[in-house]
Each structure stands twice: as C-alpha cells, then as structure tokens.
C-alpha cells in the first residue's frame, strides 16, 4: 500500500516533508488540502482533528508533525544516505537545527504573513515588530555558525529540509539578502538541490496566494 500525504504544495511544513520524500525517492499519493476539495478536508479532519498539515498515512498508521514524518520516512523508506544520521551525537545536532529553523525562523515569518492577512482593526503591529526583531537575532546567529556546506557539516539532512522553506519564505517577508551573506549563500545552495527545486516548482501554481510573492 503506497504512502498517502495530506498536504498543500504552498505550505512550508508540507514542502519540508516533500523534500524528504523526494530525497529518498519514495512513491506516495498526494491528497490536496484545499477549500475546493471539501471531501479531502473532511477526511483530513477525521485523521487529525487539530488540522495542521501535513499528515502521512502509512497503512493503519497516521503520522503527524513534519519532523516526526521525516523520521518515519527515514527509518522505514531510506533510499541512500539517512536524513537523520545514525550517529546519535550528530543526530542531536540535526534535530537541534531542525528546531531552530521551525521555531526561530518559520514561526516568526509566519507571524508576519498571518498578520498581513488579518482585516484592518485586527492587526498586531507590536507582534510583527517583535517577530522581525527575533528573525534578525536568528539570522545573525545562523550567520555566525553556518559553514560552506549544509546545516550540520557536509551532509544534507532533515535540518536542511526544514531550512529550505523557512529561509525561502522568510527571505520574502523579512529580507536578509545583502545583510547576511553566508545565510544568503546557504539559501542559494538549498535552492539548487533537485529535491527542493522540485518542491518549489510544484508550488508555483499557488504562489499568487502568498502575499509577499515577488
């Protein structure tokens, strides 16, 4: 039975999982979550009432949360180098950077996007200012620790799956080009990765819905 991914191509956390699936060349069925696909939304809600994308269905198992989904893929469907190294000490570093990109980059850039979409009178300018300040702190720290390879050494990992959508979207909502050259170069390396380029290409039809699109 093939894997089934409930997701949307524009979603950052869905892209994170798609990159991992493409890295391991894992076949799967894609179920689009969109208001136009109400039957998919209803089934998704039954599988995960919290309704946060993505979820992966593998037989009778439902795997939720992007990092856990990637770990599941890595444990059961790895085709080539693992995205979470088997060396437990290196794996800790990968999981740490995965959390940095999700919690200290993506969370704050999403705050900016979601606030932009709020109606007048419901906006949170104070919160947006704080999100931009926190992004600058995260950018500066990443600039100080990133090498010329990937997030953790010279091996592509789950941390880079998380970094790709986080930095791609945050580069639009709170630009770092011209301010953090090492971070800018890292994003360029990510964008050149075939698995990432594929995920980005699949999101293009929906790019018009991102309020900070070029």
C-alpha positions as semicolon CSV with decimal commas, in nm:
position;residue;x (nm);y (nm);z (nm)
1;X;0,000;0,000;0,000
2;X;0,153;0,336;-0,101
3;X;0,202;0,616;0,144
4;X;-0,057;0,893;0,141
5;X;0,038;1,254;0,214
6;X;-0,232;1,507;0,303
7;X;-0,077;1,842;0,222
8;X;-0,068;2,161;0,017
9;X;0,228;2,250;-0,209
10;X;0,248;2,609;-0,080
11;X;0,270;2,510;0,287
12;X;0,619;2,539;0,433
13;X;0,584;2,232;0,654
14;X;0,443;2,031;0,365
15;X;0,737;2,134;0,150
16;X;0,969;2,019;0,427
17;X;0,820;1,668;0,410
18;X;0,803;1,666;0,030
19;X;1,176;1,738;0,016
20;X;1,244;1,435;0,236
21;X;1,021;1,213;0,022
22;X;1,198;1,330;-0,293
23;X;1,541;1,284;-0,136
24;X;1,458;0,917;-0,074
25;X;1,260;0,880;-0,398
26;X;0,963;0,739;-0,207
27;X;0,639;0,686;-0,405
28;X;0,329;0,832;-0,244
29;X;-0,021;0,953;-0,316
30;X;-0,072;1,327;-0,275
31;X;-0,407;1,438;-0,132
32;X;-0,454;1,811;-0,187
33;X;-0,590;2,004;0,111
34;X;-0,779;2,298;-0,030
35;X;-1,119;2,463;0,022
36;X;-1,210;2,342;-0,327
37;X;-1,152;1,982;-0,215
38;X;-1,402;1,963;0,072
39;X;-1,405;1,584;0,077
40;X;-1,029;1,580;0,136
41;X;-1,062;1,837;0,413
42;X;-1,330;1,627;0,584
43;X;-1,117;1,311;0,575
44;X;-0,816;1,507;0,697
45;X;-1,018;1,637;0,991
46;X;-1,112;1,283;1,092
47;X;-0,748;1,174;1,084
48;X;-0,618;1,479;1,271
49;X;-0,879;1,700;1,442
50;X;-0,618;1,970;1,512
51;X;-0,600;2,006;1,131
52;X;-0,236;2,105;1,096
53;X;-0,069;1,999;0,771
54;X;0,085;1,770;0,672
55;X;-0,003;1,421;0,783
56;X;0,125;1,096;0,638
57;X;-0,081;0,777;0,630
58;X;0,119;0,456;0,616
59;X;-0,114;0,157;0,627
60;X;-0,301;0,179;0,956
61;X;-0,061;0,438;1,099
62;X;-0,119;0,813;1,087
63;X;0,198;1,014;1,137
64;X;0,164;1,379;1,233
65;X;0,408;1,673;1,259
66;X;0,665;1,730;0,987
67;X;0,978;1,630;1,181
68;X;0,818;1,307;1,301
69;X;0,702;1,229;0,948
70;X;1,056;1,272;0,819
71;X;1,191;1,046;1,093
72;X;0,931;0,784;0,995
73;X;1,031;0,808;0,629
74;X;1,398;0,788;0,721
75;X;1,351;0,481;0,941
76;X;1,132;0,288;0,700
77;X;1,197;0,409;0,347
78;X;1,553;0,542;0,335
79;X;1,699;0,510;-0,012
80;X;2,052;0,642;0,014
81;X;2,205;0,849;0,296
82;X;1,982;0,893;0,601
83;X;1,841;1,239;0,674
84;X;1,888;1,176;1,047
85;X;2,239;1,030;1,091
86;X;2,273;0,706;1,281
87;X;2,548;0,858;1,495
88;X;2,338;0,976;1,795
89;X;2,559;1,278;1,866
90;X;2,535;1,406;1,510
91;X;2,163;1,325;1,508
92;X;2,118;1,557;1,806
93;X;2,275;1,841;1,608
94;X;2,043;1,770;1,314
95;X;1,736;1,769;1,539
96;X;1,854;2,090;1,705
97;X;1,891;2,278;1,377
98;X;1,557;2,138;1,264
99;X;1,401;2,301;1,571
100;X;1,591;2,627;1,512
101;X;1,453;2,664;1,159
102;X;1,099;2,565;1,258
103;X;1,073;2,758;1,583
104;X;1,305;3,055;1,540
105;X;1,268;3,129;1,170
106;X;0,944;2,984;1,035
107;X;0,729;3,068;1,338
108;X;0,827;3,436;1,325
109;X;0,797;3,473;0,950
110;X;0,451;3,316;0,967
111;X;0,354;3,574;1,227
112;X;0,429;3,844;0,969
113;X;0,231;3,667;0,695
114;X;-0,071;3,589;0,911
115;X;-0,084;3,944;1,042
116;X;-0,076;4,080;0,687
117;X;-0,383;3,868;0,610
118;X;-0,578;3,996;0,911
119;X;-0,854;4,251;0,849
120;X;-0,798;4,613;0,945
121;X;-0,862;4,664;1,313
122;X;-0,735;4,317;1,400
123;X;-0,369;4,363;1,312
124;X;-0,088;4,326;1,565
125;X;0,188;4,572;1,475
126;X;0,361;4,516;1,809
127;X;0,375;4,141;1,747
128;X;0,506;4,190;1,394
129;X;0,781;4,422;1,517
130;X;0,881;4,158;1,772
131;X;0,878;3,886;1,505
132;X;1,108;4,092;1,283
133;X;1,345;4,153;1,574
134;X;1,356;3,783;1,656
135;X;1,423;3,698;1,293
136;X;1,721;3,934;1,292
137;X;1,855;3,760;1,603
138;X;1,811;3,420;1,437
139;X;1,971;3,542;1,114
140;X;2,272;3,680;1,299
141;X;2,322;3,358;1,493
142;X;2,290;3,143;1,180
143;X;2,535;3,371;1,002
144;X;2,786;3,305;1,279
145;X;2,756;2,924;1,276
146;X;2,684;2,818;0,917
147;X;2,968;2,674;0,715
148;X;3,004;2,645;0,338
149;X;2,824;2,309;0,345
150;X;2,488;2,218;0,492
151;X;2,334;2,295;0,831
152;X;2,526;2,018;1,003
153;X;2,857;1,955;0,828
154;X;2,879;1,840;0,467
155;X;2,581;1,604;0,470
156;X;2,229;1,704;0,364
157;X;1,987;1,626;0,649
158;X;1,644;1,683;0,798
159;X;1,773;2,018;0,921
160;X;1,817;2,129;0,561
161;X;1,467;2,006;0,475
162;X;1,344;2,244;0,746
163;X;1,580;2,524;0,646
164;X;1,465;2,538;0,285
165;X;1,104;2,660;0,323
166;X;1,190;2,856;0,639
167;X;1,458;3,063;0,471
168;X;1,284;3,083;0,135
169;X;0,970;3,236;0,284
170;X;1,149;3,449;0,541
171;X;1,370;3,591;0,265
172;X;1,047;3,737;0,123
173;X;0,884;3,853;0,446
174;X;1,196;3,988;0,621
175;X;1,482;4,000;0,374
176;X;1,837;3,907;0,468
177;X;1,999;3,949;0,124
178;X;2,285;4,198;0,143
179;X;2,292;4,177;0,522
180;X;2,386;3,817;0,593
181;X;2,598;3,683;0,304
182;X;2,663;3,339;0,450
183;X;2,291;3,285;0,506
184;X;2,219;3,412;0,156
185;X;2,472;3,169;0,007
186;X;2,325;2,881;0,208
187;X;1,978;2,953;0,071
188;X;2,123;2,953;-0,281
189;X;2,272;2,608;-0,220
190;X;1,938;2,485;-0,091
191;X;1,751;2,620;-0,393
192;X;1,988;2,435;-0,627
193;X;1,915;2,098;-0,464
194;X;1,697;1,889;-0,704
195;X;1,451;1,778;-0,435
196;X;1,400;2,138;-0,326
197;X;1,374;2,272;-0,680
198;X;1,103;2,013;-0,745
199;X;0,902;2,115;-0,438
200;X;0,936;2,480;-0,531
201;X;0,823;2,414;-0,888
202;X;0,514;2,230;-0,767
203;X;0,420;2,529;-0,552
204;X;0,435;2,776;-0,842
205;X;0,066;2,750;-0,940
206;X;-0,024;2,863;-0,588
207;X;0,247;3,127;-0,547
208;X;-0,002;3,406;-0,622
209;X;-0,168;3,332;-0,287
210;X;0,146;3,420;-0,092
211;X;0,110;3,790;-0,003
212;X;0,483;3,863;-0,026
213;X;0,532;3,695;-0,364
214;X;0,774;3,867;-0,599
